[in-house]
């Protein structure tokens, strides 16, 4: 896939490298601005398995 992108970019190696960097930054921008915020409510990262009431028998309980 990367070879296909590299072959289809215009210019010499320096121009292709700069265009590749711009493309990579654009992908990262789109991911952080649109994809990750859309997917965040669908992911279980906020689901805790510990009781927040402090009724445990640990060191502080």
VENBEL-V130930 format. One record per residue. RES is the residue in one small letter. SS is DSSP state (hx for helix, st for strand, lp for the rest). NEAR is the number of other C-alpha atoms within 10 Angstrom. D_LAST is the distance of its C-alpha to the last C-alpha in Angstrom with 2 decimals. Layout:
# VENBEL-V130930
RES,SS,NEAR,D_LAST ; RES,SS,NEAR,D_LAST
This chain:
# VENBEL-V130930
x,lp,6,54.52 ; x,hx,8,54.25 ; x,hx,7,57.78 ; x,hx,8,59.05 ; x,hx,10,57.51 ; x,hx,14,58.93 ; x,hx,11,62.39 ; x,hx,10,62.47 ; x,lp,14,61.50 ; x,lp,10,64.58 ; x,lp,11,65.67 ; x,lp,8,65.46 ; x,hx,11,62.41 ; x,hx,9,61.19 ; x,hx,12,61.47 ; x,hx,17,59.77 ; x,hx,14,56.89 ; x,hx,11,56.45 ; x,hx,16,56.69 ; x,hx,16,54.13 ; x,hx,12,51.72 ; x,hx,12,52.37 ; x,hx,12,51.83 ; x,hx,11,48.53 ; x,hx,12,47.31 ; x,hx,11,48.50 ; x,hx,12,46.55 ; x,hx,12,43.33 ; x,hx,12,44.00 ; x,hx,11,44.60 ; x,hx,13,41.46 ; x,hx,11,39.21 ; x,hx,11,41.07 ; x,hx,10,41.68 ; x,hx,12,40.31 ; x,hx,13,36.67 ; x,hx,11,36.13 ; x,hx,12,37.83 ; x,hx,9,35.75 ; x,hx,11,32.31 ; x,lp,10,31.68 ; x,lp,9,32.77 ; x,lp,10,30.23 ; x,hx,8,26.74 ; x,hx,8,24.96 ; x,hx,8,23.07 ; x,lp,7,21.82 ; x,lp,8,18.16 ; x,lp,6,16.72 ; x,lp,8,13.00 ; x,lp,8,11.65 ; x,lp,8,11.35 ; x,lp,6,10.00 ; x,lp,10,6.28 ; x,lp,9,6.37 ; x,lp,11,5.48 ; x,lp,7,5.01 ; x,lp,7,5.10 ; x,lp,5,5.68 ; x,lp,7,3.80 ; x,lp,7,0.00
